[in-house]
Amino acid sequence: MTRRVVGRALGYLLLAAASCWAAVASAELARLSPVLWPLVLPWLAATGLPAAAGAVAAPALLRAAESH
């Protein structure tokens, strides 16, 4: 029971964090001139990889919590 609750909470937290990252990244790119995008790409890559991993892991955790 506790494992299911923790898995669901962690899944929702990862999903929310990945969604927030996508919203912030989108807003940042919208404010910048396309000429400056290459300067921001390292930041997007460094922060985007963990966010993408969280976005992939979140549904897996939620499915695992549902199946138990």
N, C-alpha and C positions, 0 to 999 in steps of 0.2 A: 504494500500500500504506500509506504513512504517513498519507495523507489519510484513508483509511478508519479507521485506528486512532484518529486524533485526533477524527474525527467521532463515532465510537462512544463514546469516552471522554467527550467533551463532552456527548453526548446522555444518557449514564448519569448524569453529574454534575448536569446540569440536572434530570433526573427525580428524583434523590435530594434535591436542594435543594428542589424544589417539594413533595415528599412530606414532608420535614422541616418546612417552613413550615406545611403543612396540619395536621400533628400538633401543633405548638406552638400554632398559633392555636386549634385545637379545645380543647386543654388550658387555655389562657388563658380562653376563653369559659366553659368548664365550671366554672372556679374563681370566676368573677365572678357577681354577682347580675345578673339581666336589667335591673335599673334602671341599672346602670353600663355596659351595652353601648354606649350612644351615645357615651360618653367614649372607648371603645376603637376605635370604627369608623374614625376617621381613621388610626390606626396600622395597622389591618387593610387599609385601602384603599392606604396608602402602601407597605406591604410586600407586599400581596397581588397588586397589578398585575404587578410583576416576577416573582413566583412563578407567576402564571397564564401569563404570557408564556413562561416557562421550561417549564411543563408542556405548552404547545402546541408549542413549538419542539423539545423533546426527541424526541418520536416522529418528527417530520419529519427530524431529524438522523439518527436511528437507521435510518429507512427509506432515506435517501440513502446512508448508509454501507453498507447491505446491497446496494443496487443497483449499486454500483461494483465 
